[in-house]
Amino acid sequence: MTKSDPVSSRHVPASGAAGEFEIVGADNAEQHASNGHVSLTVRPDGPSRLRKRIAIKRAGTRHACRVQWLFGEIDGVRCYVHDDGTTVRLIMTRQDLYP
């Protein structure tokens, strides 16, 4: 992965959470994402993509924290993945979520 690669990212672990997901591959082809603890592979037979969603929850307070979700999508069905270092949560839906 290079700096010009749109799916590359720096490893910046969130405080108290699992590491940053790294994504390898291209849309509409096989893609793989891992944070060293959890991984997700998308092997499409139709339109597909793999992305990260990063947010600051409780921004502006002393309880602010960085939250990262990964999602893989094939034909409009998404699998959202969240790893907080101790618990892994998965959500499958056709909805566009911003967890």
C-alpha positions as CSV (number, residue, x, y, z in Angstrom):
1,M,0.0,0.0,0.0
2,T,1.2,3.5,-0.8
3,K,0.3,7.0,0.2
4,S,-1.6,7.4,-3.1
5,D,-3.6,4.1,-2.4
6,P,-7.0,5.2,-1.2
7,V,-7.4,2.2,1.1
8,S,-4.1,2.5,2.9
9,S,-4.0,4.0,6.4
10,R,-1.6,4.7,9.2
11,H,-1.7,2.5,12.3
12,V,-3.0,4.8,15.0
13,P,-4.6,2.6,17.7
14,A,-7.5,4.2,19.6
15,S,-7.0,4.6,23.3
16,G,-8.0,1.4,25.1
17,A,-9.2,-0.3,21.9
18,A,-7.9,-2.7,19.3
19,G,-5.6,-1.5,16.5
20,E,-6.6,0.3,13.3
21,F,-8.1,-1.9,10.6
22,E,-5.8,-2.1,7.5
23,I,-7.6,-2.7,4.2
24,V,-5.9,-4.5,1.2
25,G,-7.5,-4.9,-2.2
26,A,-9.8,-3.0,-4.6
27,D,-13.5,-2.5,-4.9
28,N,-15.3,-5.2,-6.8
29,A,-12.4,-7.7,-6.3
30,E,-11.2,-9.7,-3.3
31,Q,-10.4,-7.4,-0.3
32,H,-9.1,-8.2,3.1
33,A,-9.1,-6.1,6.3
34,S,-7.5,-6.9,9.7
35,N,-6.6,-5.2,12.9
36,G,-4.4,-8.0,14.2
37,H,-7.3,-9.4,16.2
38,V,-10.2,-9.6,13.8
39,S,-10.3,-9.9,10.1
40,L,-12.9,-9.7,7.3
41,T,-12.5,-11.0,3.8
42,V,-14.9,-10.0,1.0
43,R,-14.9,-12.4,-2.0
44,P,-17.5,-10.9,-4.3
45,D,-19.6,-12.3,-7.1
46,G,-21.1,-8.8,-7.7
47,P,-20.5,-5.2,-6.7
48,S,-18.5,-5.0,-3.5
49,R,-16.4,-2.7,-1.2
50,L,-14.7,-2.7,2.1
51,R,-14.5,0.5,4.2
52,K,-13.8,2.0,7.7
53,R,-16.0,4.4,9.6
54,I,-14.3,6.4,12.3
55,A,-16.0,8.8,14.7
56,I,-15.4,10.7,17.9
57,K,-18.2,9.8,20.3
58,R,-19.0,12.3,23.1
59,A,-16.9,15.0,21.4
60,G,-16.3,18.1,23.5
61,T,-16.4,16.2,26.8
62,R,-13.7,14.6,28.9
63,H,-15.3,11.3,27.9
64,A,-14.6,11.7,24.2
65,C,-13.3,8.6,22.5
66,R,-12.5,7.5,19.0
67,V,-14.6,4.6,17.6
68,Q,-13.8,2.6,14.5
69,W,-16.2,0.3,12.6
70,L,-15.3,-1.7,9.5
71,F,-17.9,-2.6,6.9
72,G,-17.9,-5.0,4.0
73,E,-20.6,-4.8,1.3
74,I,-21.7,-7.2,-1.4
75,D,-24.8,-6.5,-3.5
76,G,-26.1,-3.9,-1.0
77,V,-25.8,-6.2,2.0
78,R,-23.4,-4.9,4.6
79,C,-21.5,-6.6,7.5
80,Y,-20.4,-4.0,10.1
81,V,-17.6,-5.1,12.4
82,H,-16.5,-3.4,15.7
83,D,-13.7,-4.7,17.9
84,D,-13.1,-2.8,21.2
85,G,-10.3,-5.1,22.2
86,T,-12.4,-7.4,24.3
87,T,-15.7,-7.8,22.4
88,V,-16.3,-8.2,18.7
89,R,-19.7,-7.1,17.4
90,L,-21.2,-7.9,14.0
91,I,-24.2,-6.4,12.3
92,M,-25.6,-7.5,9.0
93,T,-28.1,-5.2,7.2
94,R,-29.0,-3.4,4.0
95,Q,-29.2,-0.1,5.9
96,D,-26.4,2.5,5.8
97,L,-25.5,2.7,9.5
98,Y,-23.3,5.2,11.3
99,P,-22.7,3.3,14.5
